[in-house]
């Protein structure tokens, strides 16, 4: 099927399904139960936990907040004001439920490594789980797990994204993620005293690569499990790529899905998005951090050893500047640094999306 016809059919399908999801959320009583992003969980190989944390401390504004271990894993918690927390973990025992989605050609050597879970704040967690289980949603545990300061449950990995969604209901000190039997370690991992890091702030969005045929299902699934709504999509026809954005509000963390327009085919150039999935599987490609003084910050990061897939793209006149780092050798995640200038009321620009998408072909 020609690209334009395939694209039109997909857009018609998505447009037809979205109103039904919004009605169903309201009719089931789900509205208002799930709120903004609380945290993300990044899994690493056991020997790469500390190097992963050191990278994030050196190249973002995040600070180390806690370091603990229990029988199942060792965890370092990173955070910064007005941002989701980052839980960087290395498992100890048992087979990861994400192994099956980590088996692509370029991920076999790091079978436990990925951004696994996006955790959202909830109220009325019991009611939420009851409703979702009644709709056929499968969770990793049969019941909500109780922790000293919160209650928690998460879905099994999505067949469309490979990601899990977690749901947390705080009942005590917010930000204390340690289990009852956790053993705390001193925060020996120090943040470098680099002035430019003060210009790198909260997690703005993260982008998951999904297959062309799964794009609509991935968006609908995410909407069914959260309070988010599909906002808009940017099509880059020349690169066979769509960047789709779901938002809770203009001020909240945004969830981005990037897919092909057409599925991967052996007899034609699939474009960088579908080729990435071919090599790395469906997974989070990058985490974007809101950045001030982006020109100076970019130069300082580069002088400190960070390498980039692309130079700064965009301009003040366009209202937006962005760049992508090389993927981390320890987490396989790209850092995006993004700055929206005063007066810019959009989220992305098509020109920036095209240049950043093209840059991912270097991976």
Wavefront OBJ file of the C-alpha trace (Angstrom):
o trace
v 0.000 0.000 0.000
v 1.423 3.486 -0.856
v 2.677 5.515 2.101
v 0.000 8.203 1.839
v -2.837 5.679 1.774
v -1.426 3.693 4.684
v -0.935 6.891 6.698
v -4.475 8.098 5.999
v -5.967 4.796 7.074
v -3.955 4.785 10.301
v -4.977 8.341 11.159
v -8.626 7.591 10.509
v -8.393 4.567 12.795
v -6.779 6.571 15.606
v -9.228 9.448 15.288
v -12.144 7.017 15.490
v -10.816 5.230 18.590
v -9.852 8.210 20.765
v -13.380 9.476 21.610
v -14.397 5.974 22.673
v -11.440 5.763 25.074
v -12.304 9.104 26.635
v -15.946 8.086 27.083
v -14.970 4.724 28.548
v -12.587 6.316 31.060
v -15.419 8.540 32.255
v -18.073 5.815 32.289
v -15.828 3.412 34.233
v -14.964 6.029 36.858
v -11.266 6.227 35.950
v -11.146 9.991 35.489
v -9.139 11.647 38.248
v -7.537 8.446 39.557
v -4.221 8.712 37.672
v -2.173 11.889 37.743
v 1.280 12.983 36.578
v 4.554 11.104 36.327
v 6.075 10.193 39.684
v 9.229 8.358 38.602
v 10.953 6.222 36.013
v 12.698 2.919 36.674
v 15.842 2.182 34.679
v 17.327 -1.300 34.895
v 21.039 -1.925 34.316
v 23.396 -4.863 34.383
v 24.812 -5.470 37.914
v 28.292 -4.233 36.994
v 26.956 -1.096 35.322
v 24.822 0.390 38.087
v 27.371 2.863 39.414
v 28.674 3.911 35.958
v 25.056 4.545 34.900
v 24.483 6.748 37.923
v 27.790 8.563 37.473
v 26.807 9.425 33.890
v 23.478 10.884 34.945
v 25.101 12.882 37.738
v 27.708 14.237 35.324
v 25.487 15.056 32.362
v 22.157 16.114 33.916
v 20.988 18.260 36.805
v 19.995 15.205 38.855
v 21.309 14.681 42.391
v 21.715 11.414 44.296
v 19.042 11.118 47.001
v 19.188 7.515 48.250
v 21.165 4.303 47.786
v 19.720 1.035 49.119
v 19.411 -2.667 48.438
v 17.102 -5.508 49.333
v 16.953 -9.173 48.381
v 15.933 -8.477 44.794
v 17.935 -5.452 43.642
v 20.215 -2.532 44.414
v 18.718 0.911 43.769
v 20.036 4.457 43.510
v 17.426 7.235 43.567
v 18.161 10.450 41.697
v 16.053 13.571 41.700
v 15.757 17.284 41.051
v 13.100 19.861 41.910
v 9.856 19.685 39.901
v 10.829 16.480 38.120
v 10.011 12.823 38.186
v 12.461 10.783 40.260
v 14.869 8.318 38.632
v 15.269 4.860 40.163
v 18.368 3.211 38.696
v 18.417 -0.490 39.540
v 20.459 -3.637 39.112
v 18.678 -6.906 39.811
v 20.142 -9.726 41.872
v 17.986 -12.770 41.371
v 15.294 -14.154 39.139
v 14.537 -13.787 35.469
v 13.475 -10.319 34.419
v 9.988 -10.101 32.847
v 11.565 -7.740 30.285
v 14.046 -10.307 28.913
v 11.780 -11.163 25.979
v 11.699 -7.543 24.771
v 15.458 -7.102 25.206
v 16.481 -9.739 22.682
v 17.100 -7.591 19.589
v 20.368 -7.819 17.682
v 22.094 -4.912 19.429
v 20.701 -5.500 22.920
v 21.632 -9.154 23.483
v 24.784 -8.239 25.385
v 22.780 -6.097 27.820
v 19.725 -8.302 28.400
v 18.591 -6.541 31.594
v 19.146 -2.979 30.406
v 16.310 -0.609 29.545
v 14.070 2.089 30.894
v 11.486 -0.411 32.102
v 8.728 1.446 33.893
v 6.972 4.808 33.953
v 5.346 5.261 37.367
v 2.324 7.552 37.742
v 0.832 9.029 40.908
v -2.603 7.711 41.762
v -5.427 8.269 44.205
v -7.886 5.482 44.885
v -5.424 2.790 43.833
v -7.691 -0.055 44.969
v -10.504 1.207 42.775
v -8.152 1.782 39.843
v -6.807 -1.780 39.998
v -10.288 -3.250 40.373
v -11.532 -1.397 37.284
v -8.489 -2.150 35.147
v -8.349 -5.814 36.119
v -12.003 -6.015 35.130
v -11.003 -4.665 31.706
v -8.421 -7.425 31.295
v -5.297 -5.491 32.286
v -2.619 -7.826 33.619
v -0.392 -6.795 36.503
v 2.916 -8.278 37.623
v 1.574 -9.027 41.088
v -1.890 -10.352 42.001
v -2.316 -7.667 44.653
v -1.106 -4.140 45.382
v 2.285 -4.291 47.131
v 2.572 -2.419 50.420
v 5.747 -0.461 51.210
v 6.513 1.653 54.288
v 5.602 4.920 52.567
v 3.566 3.938 49.519
v 1.484 1.309 47.771
v 2.437 0.106 44.299
v 1.481 -2.081 41.372
v 2.665 -2.276 37.765
v 1.505 -3.797 34.527
v 3.275 -6.555 32.664
v 5.426 -5.227 29.777
v 3.304 -3.901 26.934
v 3.330 -5.969 23.770
v 3.383 -2.699 21.822
v 6.100 -0.707 23.618
v 7.908 -3.198 25.840
v 7.372 -0.715 28.701
v 5.526 -1.279 31.949
v 3.338 1.334 33.619
v 3.496 1.595 37.398
v 0.971 3.192 39.736
v 1.965 4.568 43.123
v -0.171 5.843 45.965
v 1.815 7.667 48.611
v 0.799 7.178 52.234
v 3.889 8.528 53.972
v 6.992 10.525 53.159
v 6.963 11.180 49.429
v 10.225 10.241 47.752
v 11.193 7.409 50.111
v 11.134 4.393 47.774
v 12.925 1.939 50.084
v 11.221 -1.378 50.946
v 10.779 -2.469 54.559
v 13.859 -4.713 54.544
v 16.124 -2.370 52.585
v 19.694 -1.752 53.711
v 20.840 1.813 53.126
v 24.283 2.691 51.778
v 26.098 6.005 52.106
v 25.828 8.276 49.080
v 29.405 7.791 47.924
v 28.522 8.816 44.358
v 29.211 12.532 44.279
v 27.852 15.057 41.819
v 30.583 16.910 39.938
v 30.849 20.600 40.779
v 30.218 21.758 37.212
v 28.390 25.113 36.963
v 26.598 24.313 33.690
v 24.671 21.448 35.317
v 22.539 24.043 37.125
v 21.038 24.863 33.706
v 19.684 21.319 33.193
v 16.344 20.792 34.876
v 13.336 18.468 34.914
v 12.389 15.539 32.706
v 10.359 17.126 29.913
v 9.425 13.999 27.964
v 10.644 10.566 26.963
v 10.206 8.924 23.571
v 9.525 5.246 22.933
v 10.147 3.669 19.547
v 7.221 1.482 18.444
v 6.507 -0.403 15.237
v 4.397 1.290 12.576
v 1.601 -1.261 12.885
v 1.545 -0.874 16.696
v 1.569 2.915 16.920
v -2.193 3.379 17.342
v -2.501 0.495 19.790
v 0.391 1.870 21.876
v -1.250 5.301 22.124
v -4.685 3.873 22.923
v -3.270 1.505 25.546
v -1.466 4.388 27.254
v -4.617 6.509 27.262
v -6.678 3.648 28.705
v -4.268 3.297 31.641
v -3.680 6.990 32.429
v -5.367 10.366 32.309
v -3.388 11.375 29.219
v -4.831 12.278 25.823
v -3.380 12.215 22.336
v -2.338 15.744 21.395
v -0.722 15.811 17.952
v 1.652 14.059 15.573
v 4.502 15.232 13.364
v 4.971 13.308 10.105
v 8.378 13.092 8.441
v 7.460 11.345 5.216
v 10.962 11.415 3.752
v 12.240 9.380 6.724
v 9.157 7.149 7.113
v 8.578 8.400 10.647
v 5.777 9.733 12.864
v 6.345 11.410 16.228
v 3.156 11.316 18.324
v 2.661 13.225 21.574
v 0.295 12.433 24.455
v -0.136 15.034 27.185
v -1.842 15.463 30.531
v -1.526 19.255 30.351
v 0.899 21.684 28.745
v 2.844 21.910 32.016
v 3.190 18.185 32.728
v 5.611 15.555 31.541
v 4.686 14.402 28.014
v 4.808 10.870 26.606
v 6.121 10.575 23.059
v 5.783 7.629 20.675
v 7.878 7.506 17.511
v 7.049 4.964 14.839
v 7.372 4.314 11.153
v 4.628 5.427 8.808
v 4.933 2.149 6.951
v 6.204 -1.135 8.460
v 9.751 -2.372 7.965
v 10.355 -3.870 4.538
v 13.481 -5.597 3.314
v 13.151 -4.273 -0.237
v 13.168 -0.554 0.566
v 14.821 1.951 2.895
v 12.844 1.618 6.150
v 14.065 4.913 7.614
v 15.884 5.422 10.931
v 12.896 4.743 13.202
v 11.985 1.303 11.889
v 15.695 0.433 11.557
v 16.258 1.378 15.206
v 13.506 -1.035 16.218
v 15.013 -3.706 14.006
v 18.358 -3.296 15.820
v 17.278 -2.456 19.380
v 13.666 -3.549 19.670
v 10.808 -1.436 20.980
v 12.136 0.649 23.841
v 12.678 4.157 25.161
v 15.061 5.905 22.808
v 15.683 9.138 24.707
v 14.938 11.153 27.833
v 14.587 14.916 27.308
v 15.700 17.424 29.940
v 14.554 21.036 29.929
v 17.705 23.140 29.574
v 18.460 26.835 30.040
v 21.315 28.654 28.268
v 21.338 25.736 25.865
v 24.140 26.998 23.640
v 26.558 27.432 26.558
v 25.343 24.226 28.193
v 25.860 22.250 24.989
v 29.407 23.595 24.641
v 30.186 22.810 28.287
v 28.849 19.259 28.024
v 30.883 18.664 24.892
v 34.027 20.082 26.532
v 33.404 17.710 29.435
v 33.486 14.705 27.136
v 29.878 14.191 26.097
v 29.474 13.189 22.460
v 26.425 14.017 20.383
v 24.465 12.465 17.535
v 23.726 15.938 16.191
v 24.651 19.543 16.892
v 22.037 21.945 18.230
v 19.049 22.131 15.900
v 16.472 24.900 15.730
v 16.790 28.589 16.522
v 15.453 31.315 18.780
v 13.386 32.627 15.876
v 11.709 29.202 15.570
v 11.254 29.160 19.356
v 13.048 25.912 20.073
v 16.524 24.361 20.258
v 17.352 20.699 20.883
v 20.116 18.138 20.600
v 20.684 14.392 21.112
v 23.659 12.846 22.875
v 25.160 9.554 21.828
v 23.399 6.666 23.596
v 24.841 5.732 26.969
v 26.972 2.569 26.843
v 25.476 1.617 30.204
v 21.739 2.310 29.745
v 21.478 2.540 25.922
v 19.424 5.729 26.411
v 20.038 9.000 24.584
v 19.890 12.284 26.511
v 17.992 15.068 24.801
v 18.530 18.661 25.885
v 15.658 20.974 24.949
v 14.976 24.677 25.352
v 11.754 26.449 24.412
v 12.193 30.192 24.137
v 9.824 32.665 25.753
v 6.723 33.097 23.658
v 6.912 29.670 22.011
v 3.585 28.016 22.730
v 4.180 24.754 20.894
v 5.897 21.544 21.872
v 8.016 20.575 18.817
v 8.735 22.037 15.406
v 8.614 19.869 12.299
v 12.092 20.962 11.198
v 13.635 19.917 14.525
v 11.804 16.603 14.532
v 13.101 15.833 11.050
v 16.718 16.641 11.899
v 16.654 14.721 15.189
v 14.984 11.729 13.532
v 17.655 11.701 10.829
v 20.371 11.814 13.506
v 19.119 8.574 15.071
v 20.192 6.809 11.890
v 23.766 7.139 13.175
v 23.016 4.563 15.845
l 1 2 3 4 5 6 7 8 9 10 11 12 13 14 15 16 17 18 19 20 21 22 23 24 25 26 27 28 29 30 31 32 33 34 35 36 37 38 39 40 41 42 43 44 45 46 47 48 49 50 51 52 53 54 55 56 57 58 59 60 61 62 63 64 65 66 67 68 69 70 71 72 73 74 75 76 77 78 79 80 81 82 83 84 85 86 87 88 89 90 91 92 93 94 95 96 97 98 99 100 101 102 103 104 105 106 107 108 109 110 111 112 113 114 115 116 117 118 119 120 121 122 123 124 125 126 127 128 129 130 131 132 133 134 135 136 137 138 139 140 141 142 143 144 145 146 147 148 149 150 151 152 153 154 155 156 157 158 159 160 161 162 163 164 165 166 167 168 169 170 171 172 173 174 175 176 177 178 179 180 181 182 183 184 185 186 187 188 189 190 191 192 193 194 195 196 197 198 199 200 201 202 203 204 205 206 207 208 209 210 211 212 213 214 215 216 217 218 219 220 221 222 223 224 225 226 227 228 229 230 231 232 233 234 235 236 237 238 239 240 241 242 243 244 245 246 247 248 249 250 251 252 253 254 255 256 257 258 259 260 261 262 263 264 265 266 267 268 269 270 271 272 273 274 275 276 277 278 279 280 281 282 283 284 285 286 287 288 289 290 291 292 293 294 295 296 297 298 299 300 301 302 303 304 305 306 307 308 309 310 311 312 313 314 315 316 317 318 319 320 321 322 323 324 325 326 327 328 329 330 331 332 333 334 335 336 337 338 339 340 341 342 343 344 345 346 347 348 349 350 351 352 353 354 355 356 357 358 359 360 361 362 363
